[in-house]
Each structure stands twice: as structure tokens, then as C-alpha cells.
Amino acid sequence: MEEIVSNFFEPLPLGKLTLPNRLVMAPMTRSRARDGVQTPLAAEYYAQRAGAGLIITEGTQPCVIGQGYIDTPGVHTPEQVEAWRRVTDAVHERQGRIFVQVMHSGRIGHPSLYPDGALPLAPSAVASGGRMYTPEGMLDHPTPRAMELEDIARAVEDHIAAAKCAMDAGFDGVELHGANGYLIHQFLADNTNLRTDAYGGSVDNRIRFAVEVARAVSDAIGPERVGIRLSPGNTANGIEERDPATLYRALIRALAPLNLAYVHLMEFGGRDVTKLIREEWPGVLILNPHATGEEAAVTPEAAEAVLEEGLCDAVSIGSLWLANPDLPERIKAGGPFNSPDPETFYGGDHRGYTDYPTLDG
């Protein structure tokens, strides 16, 4: 195969960092943490992929009630910080750069995940209609408890505390998860936010929580260390948005004065909205391209096309990074590429995690 030489490999300023390439490792849940604490195997996994322009970790809960799945890591206790420090040290030893994705799952949770058996929290008491794997097997998501104003204020504080913990753990920054049907997205969406107070109803009210979290975390650790992930029109986890263009134009305009490090866009068949955000957002835009809304893995060809079109400044790639820890080298060489094994995506040991071969063997 022909060697590929493209603007994948042009440096990119991002906050106070300079990314050596524009290939971003997308956040991907791996469900291998134990009691919310990363294992030493995670340090090897992320260090193997330190050639990425930027690594964004799997979704990481900022508090106990923010957990949405079993065996996901947290970043809110000293033990979790110490475990993540092993990861960041390993990545930095290989000259990599790594942000932690802070993910409060909101209604996508279950009492079995929480020591006190509490209901998950959400903007409104609307169940997702989905199910989740628990130690007791597959169970329905319950109807969450609608957040009181003090719960909302506490959630903002939890994001601040998690961001500070991330700095203590040695991360280069944090990505706020405002996509895929989790808490921030639940405030944005029409069908999950039925509130009649200052956090619901109008577009300006529905974007309020997202902006408050982004501003508070930026104030705490510096905006150059903060990104946010968004997914306009994404129906994941029971989300419905009637008018993504109006909603996300307002959100991007409200976020722009904060001077965040980047917006990370999970595209879901809304190329028009992608172009709108590209026009409105003055900073770095990272795109996970899915022009048709299909769930097919992002290929190097698709990634190169959106970069060349100028739709974004960097491209995030998911499952190809799982199977190809040396993905930039493989792209430069034109392949070949290892195929990811879906059977080992979630849970398990080193198999399908740290044992994929590199080109040099």
C-alpha cells in the first residue's frame, strides 16, 4: 500500500500544548477498573497509544452518583488519583498527551452501582427506556430522581473537584462529556429536560447547566485545560432533540467567550450542524466524523477527508486505536491494520486490551 502523507502529521496548538499530529484517540469505555480504581494494566494500555496527538480517556465519573456502568473508573478519591497518576506518568514518559473525560451519567445508572442504593439523578424524572448490565444481570434503568437546585449546584461542584483531582493525577486537561445522552446532554435535550425553572424550557435555560459546568471547571483549572464533547442530534440513551441547529448554535455562542481548549464533536448524521459549529466556534474543533449517522468505525480515509475539507482541526478515531496501538505509524505506512475484537471491548484482562501487535512486532 502507498505511504500516506497528509496534514494528519502537521502540529496543532491546543491550549498550552502542541500536538505533534492531528490523530486523537477517542474516549472509549473499557470496563476494566476495579471498584472505580484503574489497574496497572491501564497504564500499559494508554502508554502503548502515546503516539496519538492527544489521548482522551474512557468516561470517568466525577462522583459516586455519576457512575453509569460497572467497572468504570472514577477521579474523585485519593486512591483513584494515585491509580491515574500511574497512567499519566506512563503516557508522559513516552512523550504523550492525555486528557481525562469526566462523565456524569445522570439517569444512565442504577441503584446497584451505589453503596446507598440511591436512584440516579437527572434533570427530570424521565426513564431512558434502556437497560444496563449489572452484577445481577441485565436490569432496566429506573426512573431517576429529578434534581433539586441544590443537586445541580452539587453536580457543578463535583465537576470542579474531579477536575482538580485530574490535575493532581497529572492529566494535561479534562474533557467534559456533554454528549451521548449523559447528564449534560440530558439538560440540553427536549425530552429529558422537562423542568420549568431556570434550567428548563427555553434554549437559553437548557444550555445553562452545560455553560455553568464549563465556566466553573475553566475557572478552577484554566480554560486551556478544558474541552467539551457534544453530539448534536444523537439519539443515544433515549435522547431526542427537536432542533439541534438552534440549540447548538446557542450553546457554542455561549461557550465561545470561555476560550476552552477545544470542542470535540461526535457527529451523528448532521453534517449541516457540523458546518454550523465549525463556523461559530473560534477555537480548535476535533471531529469524530459520521456524516450519515451510521455507527461504522472511522477510517483513515474518512478522517483525512474531513481534515482536507477544513471541517475540523483534528480527528478522533475510536476502535482502530483499540486494535492498533501504533496507529499513526500504520497510517503513514498505508497499513495494514489489525481488526478490533468486539468480544473484548468491555471487561476482561489483557486480551483485546494490551496484546494487539505493532508493526515492528
C-alpha positions as CSV (number, residue, x, y, z in Angstrom):
1,M,0.0,0.0,0.0
2,E,1.1,3.6,-0.6
3,E,2.6,5.6,2.1
4,I,0.1,8.3,3.3
5,V,1.5,11.8,3.8
6,S,-1.2,14.3,4.8
7,N,-2.0,17.1,7.2
8,F,-2.6,14.4,9.8
9,F,1.0,15.0,10.7
10,E,1.0,18.7,11.0
11,P,1.5,20.1,14.5
12,L,-1.6,21.6,16.2
13,P,-1.5,24.2,19.1
14,L,-4.1,23.2,21.7
15,G,-4.2,25.2,24.8
16,K,-0.7,25.3,26.1
17,L,0.1,22.1,24.3
18,T,1.4,21.5,20.8
19,L,0.0,18.2,19.4
20,P,2.6,16.5,17.1
21,N,-0.2,15.2,14.9
22,R,-4.0,15.6,14.4
23,L,-4.9,12.0,15.3
24,V,-6.9,11.9,18.5
25,M,-7.7,8.8,20.4
26,A,-11.4,9.0,21.2
27,P,-12.8,8.2,24.6
28,M,-13.8,4.5,24.8
29,T,-15.3,2.7,27.7
30,R,-13.3,-0.5,28.6
31,S,-14.8,-1.5,31.9
32,R,-11.6,-2.9,33.4
33,A,-11.4,-0.7,36.6
34,R,-11.9,-2.3,40.0
35,D,-14.2,-0.5,42.4
36,G,-13.6,2.6,40.4
37,V,-9.8,2.3,40.5
38,Q,-7.7,1.9,37.4
39,T,-5.4,-1.2,37.4
40,P,-1.7,-1.1,36.4
41,L,-2.8,-2.7,33.1
42,A,-4.5,0.6,32.1
43,A,-1.1,2.4,32.3
44,E,0.3,0.0,29.8
45,Y,-2.8,0.3,27.6
46,Y,-2.7,4.1,27.4
47,A,1.1,4.3,27.2
48,Q,1.1,2.0,24.1
49,R,-1.0,4.6,22.4
50,A,1.1,7.7,23.4
51,G,1.8,8.3,19.7
52,A,-1.7,9.9,19.4
53,G,-1.7,13.7,19.1
54,L,-4.0,13.6,22.1
55,I,-5.4,10.7,24.2
56,I,-8.9,11.2,25.7
57,T,-9.6,8.6,28.3
58,E,-12.6,6.5,28.8
59,G,-15.5,8.2,30.6
60,T,-14.6,8.7,34.2
61,Q,-17.1,9.5,36.9
62,P,-16.7,12.7,39.0
63,C,-18.6,11.3,41.9
64,V,-20.3,8.2,43.2
65,I,-23.7,9.0,41.9
66,G,-22.2,9.9,38.5
67,Q,-21.3,6.3,37.7
68,G,-23.3,4.7,34.9
69,Y,-21.7,1.3,34.3
70,I,-19.9,-1.4,36.2
71,D,-16.1,-1.3,36.4
72,T,-15.7,2.2,35.1
73,P,-13.0,4.4,36.8
74,G,-13.6,7.5,38.9
75,V,-11.4,10.5,39.5
76,H,-12.7,11.7,42.9
77,T,-10.8,9.8,45.6
78,P,-7.1,9.7,46.6
79,E,-6.9,6.0,45.6
80,Q,-8.3,6.8,42.1
81,V,-6.0,9.8,41.7
82,E,-3.0,7.6,42.6
83,A,-4.0,5.0,40.1
84,W,-4.5,7.5,37.3
85,R,-1.1,9.0,38.2
86,R,0.5,5.8,37.1
87,V,-1.3,6.1,33.8
88,T,-0.3,9.7,33.2
89,D,3.3,9.1,34.2
90,A,3.4,6.2,31.7
91,V,2.0,8.3,28.9
92,H,4.3,11.2,29.6
93,E,7.3,9.0,29.8
94,R,6.6,8.3,26.1
95,Q,6.1,12.0,25.3
96,G,2.3,11.6,25.0
97,R,-0.5,14.0,26.0
98,I,-3.6,12.9,27.8
99,F,-7.0,14.4,28.9
100,V,-9.4,12.6,31.2
101,Q,-13.0,12.6,30.1
102,V,-15.2,13.5,33.0
103,M,-18.6,11.8,32.6
104,H,-21.5,12.2,34.9
105,S,-24.0,9.6,33.6
106,G,-27.2,11.2,35.1
107,R,-30.1,8.9,34.5
108,I,-28.0,6.3,32.8
109,G,-27.2,4.5,36.0
110,H,-28.7,2.0,38.5
111,P,-29.1,1.8,42.3
112,S,-26.9,-1.4,42.3
113,L,-23.9,0.8,41.4
114,Y,-24.2,3.0,44.5
115,P,-23.4,2.0,48.1
116,D,-26.6,3.6,49.4
117,G,-28.8,2.2,46.7
118,A,-29.9,5.7,45.7
119,L,-31.7,6.4,42.4
120,P,-29.6,8.0,39.7
121,L,-30.1,11.8,39.2
122,A,-31.4,13.6,36.1
123,P,-32.9,17.0,35.1
124,S,-36.3,15.4,35.2
125,A,-37.9,12.1,36.4
126,V,-37.9,10.5,32.9
127,A,-36.6,7.0,32.5
128,S,-34.3,6.2,29.5
129,G,-36.3,3.1,28.5
130,G,-32.9,1.3,28.2
131,R,-31.2,-1.4,30.2
132,M,-27.8,-2.0,31.6
133,Y,-25.6,-4.8,32.6
134,T,-25.2,-5.1,36.4
135,P,-23.8,-7.8,38.7
136,E,-27.3,-9.1,38.9
137,G,-27.6,-9.3,35.1
138,M,-29.5,-7.1,32.7
139,L,-31.8,-4.6,34.5
140,D,-34.0,-1.7,33.4
141,H,-32.8,1.8,34.0
142,P,-35.1,3.1,36.8
143,T,-36.9,6.4,36.7
144,P,-34.3,8.8,38.0
145,R,-34.9,11.3,40.8
146,A,-35.3,14.9,39.4
147,M,-32.5,17.1,40.6
148,E,-33.3,19.9,43.0
149,L,-31.4,23.1,42.7
150,E,-29.0,22.0,45.4
151,D,-28.4,18.8,43.5
152,I,-27.5,20.9,40.4
153,A,-25.1,23.1,42.4
154,R,-23.5,19.9,43.9
155,A,-23.1,18.4,40.4
156,V,-21.2,21.6,39.3
157,E,-19.0,21.3,42.4
158,D,-18.4,17.6,41.7
159,H,-17.1,18.5,38.2
160,I,-14.8,21.1,39.8
161,A,-13.5,18.7,42.4
162,A,-12.9,16.0,39.7
163,A,-11.0,18.4,37.5
164,K,-8.8,19.4,40.4
165,C,-8.2,15.7,41.1
166,A,-7.3,15.2,37.5
167,M,-4.7,17.9,37.8
168,D,-3.3,16.1,40.9
169,A,-3.2,12.9,38.9
170,G,-1.0,14.6,36.2
171,F,-3.5,14.9,33.4
172,D,-2.9,17.6,30.8
173,G,-6.6,18.5,30.9
174,V,-10.2,17.3,31.1
175,E,-12.9,16.8,28.6
176,L,-16.4,17.4,29.9
177,H,-18.8,14.8,28.5
178,G,-21.8,16.7,27.1
179,A,-22.7,14.0,24.6
180,N,-24.3,10.6,24.1
181,G,-27.2,11.0,26.5
182,Y,-25.4,11.6,29.7
183,L,-26.1,14.3,32.3
184,I,-25.0,17.5,30.5
185,H,-26.8,16.2,27.3
186,Q,-29.9,15.4,29.4
187,F,-30.1,19.0,30.3
188,L,-29.8,20.0,26.7
189,A,-32.4,17.7,25.2
190,D,-36.1,18.4,24.9
191,N,-37.4,15.0,26.0
192,T,-35.1,14.6,29.1
193,N,-35.4,18.1,30.4
194,L,-39.0,18.9,31.4
195,R,-38.1,21.5,34.0
196,T,-40.0,24.7,34.4
197,D,-37.3,26.6,36.4
198,A,-34.1,28.4,35.2
199,Y,-32.6,25.1,33.9
200,G,-35.5,24.1,31.6
201,G,-37.9,25.2,28.9
202,S,-36.1,27.7,26.6
203,V,-32.9,27.0,24.8
204,D,-31.1,29.6,26.9
205,N,-32.3,27.7,30.0
206,R,-31.5,24.2,28.7
207,I,-27.9,25.2,27.9
208,R,-27.4,26.8,31.3
209,F,-26.0,23.7,33.1
210,A,-23.5,22.9,30.4
211,V,-22.2,26.5,30.4
212,E,-22.1,26.7,34.2
213,V,-20.0,23.5,34.4
214,A,-17.7,24.6,31.6
215,R,-17.2,28.0,33.2
216,A,-16.7,26.6,36.7
217,V,-14.1,24.0,35.6
218,S,-12.3,26.6,33.5
219,D,-12.1,28.9,36.4
220,A,-10.8,26.1,38.6
221,I,-8.0,24.7,36.3
222,G,-7.7,27.1,33.4
223,P,-9.7,27.1,30.2
224,E,-6.7,26.0,28.2
225,R,-7.0,22.6,30.0
226,V,-10.7,22.1,29.3
227,G,-12.5,20.6,26.3
228,I,-16.1,19.6,25.9
229,R,-17.7,16.8,23.9
230,L,-21.0,17.3,22.1
231,S,-23.2,15.2,19.9
232,P,-25.9,17.2,18.2
233,G,-28.9,15.1,17.1
234,N,-27.5,11.9,18.8
235,T,-30.4,9.6,19.9
236,A,-28.2,7.5,22.2
237,N,-29.7,6.6,25.6
238,G,-33.1,7.7,24.6
239,I,-32.3,11.4,23.7
240,E,-34.5,13.4,21.3
241,E,-33.6,16.9,20.1
242,R,-36.2,18.7,18.0
243,D,-34.0,21.5,16.7
244,P,-30.3,20.7,17.1
245,A,-29.2,23.6,14.9
246,T,-30.8,26.3,17.1
247,L,-29.8,24.5,20.3
248,Y,-26.1,24.1,19.5
249,R,-25.7,27.5,17.8
250,A,-26.8,29.0,21.1
251,L,-24.6,26.7,23.1
252,I,-21.5,27.3,21.0
253,R,-22.0,31.1,21.2
254,A,-22.3,30.8,25.0
255,L,-19.2,28.7,25.3
256,A,-17.0,30.8,22.9
257,P,-16.1,33.5,25.4
258,L,-14.7,30.9,27.8
259,N,-11.8,30.2,25.4
260,L,-11.9,26.4,26.0
261,A,-9.1,24.3,24.6
262,Y,-11.4,22.6,22.2
263,V,-14.9,21.4,21.2
264,H,-15.0,17.7,20.4
265,L,-17.9,16.9,18.1
266,M,-19.4,13.4,17.9
267,E,-21.1,13.7,14.5
268,F,-24.4,11.9,14.1
269,G,-25.5,12.4,10.6
270,G,-25.9,16.1,10.9
271,R,-23.2,17.5,8.6
272,D,-25.1,20.8,8.3
273,V,-24.8,21.2,12.1
274,T,-21.1,20.3,11.9
275,K,-20.6,23.1,9.4
276,L,-22.6,25.5,11.6
277,I,-20.5,24.7,14.6
278,R,-17.3,25.0,12.6
279,E,-18.4,28.5,11.6
280,E,-19.5,29.5,15.1
281,W,-16.6,28.0,17.2
282,P,-13.5,30.2,17.2
283,G,-11.2,27.6,18.6
284,V,-9.9,24.1,17.9
285,L,-12.5,21.7,16.7
286,I,-12.0,17.9,17.0
287,L,-14.4,15.8,14.9
288,N,-15.5,12.2,15.1
289,P,-17.0,12.1,11.6
290,H,-20.2,10.2,10.9
291,A,-21.8,12.1,8.0
292,T,-24.6,9.5,7.6
293,G,-25.2,8.8,11.3
294,E,-24.1,5.2,10.9
295,E,-22.0,3.6,13.6
296,A,-19.3,2.4,11.3
297,A,-15.8,2.9,12.6
298,V,-14.0,6.0,11.5
299,T,-11.4,5.0,8.8
300,P,-8.2,6.9,7.9
301,E,-9.8,7.8,4.6
302,A,-12.8,9.4,6.3
303,A,-10.6,11.2,8.8
304,E,-8.3,12.6,6.0
305,A,-11.3,13.7,4.0
306,V,-12.8,15.9,6.8
307,L,-9.4,17.4,7.5
308,E,-8.8,18.2,3.9
309,E,-12.2,19.8,3.6
310,G,-11.4,22.0,6.6
311,L,-14.3,20.8,8.7
312,C,-12.1,20.4,11.7
313,D,-8.6,20.8,13.1
314,A,-8.1,17.2,14.3
315,V,-10.0,13.9,14.0
316,S,-10.9,11.5,16.8
317,I,-10.8,7.8,16.0
318,G,-12.2,5.0,18.1
319,S,-12.0,1.3,17.6
320,L,-9.0,1.5,15.2
321,W,-7.0,2.8,18.2
322,L,-8.0,-0.3,20.3
323,A,-6.5,-2.7,17.8
324,N,-3.6,-0.6,16.5
325,P,-1.7,1.0,19.4
326,D,0.8,2.4,16.8
327,L,-2.0,3.8,14.6
328,P,0.0,6.9,13.3
329,E,2.8,4.7,12.1
330,R,0.3,2.4,10.4
331,I,-1.4,5.3,8.7
332,K,1.9,6.7,7.5
333,A,2.7,3.2,6.0
334,G,-0.7,2.8,4.5
335,G,-1.5,-0.2,6.7
336,P,-2.0,-3.0,7.3
337,F,-4.4,-2.5,10.2
338,N,-5.3,-5.0,12.9
339,S,-9.1,-5.7,13.3
340,P,-10.6,-5.0,16.7
341,D,-12.2,-7.8,18.6
342,P,-15.7,-6.7,19.8
343,E,-15.8,-9.6,22.3
344,T,-13.0,-8.0,24.3
345,F,-14.2,-4.4,24.2
346,Y,-15.7,-4.4,27.7
347,G,-14.3,-6.1,30.8
348,G,-11.8,-8.9,30.9
349,D,-8.0,-8.9,31.1
350,H,-5.1,-8.1,28.8
351,R,-6.7,-9.9,25.9
352,G,-8.0,-7.4,23.4
353,Y,-6.6,-4.6,25.6
354,T,-2.8,-4.6,25.6
355,D,-1.9,-7.6,23.4
356,Y,-2.5,-6.1,19.9
357,P,0.7,-6.3,17.9
358,T,2.6,-3.3,16.5
359,L,4.1,-3.1,13.0
360,D,7.6,-3.7,14.5
361,G,6.4,-6.8,16.3
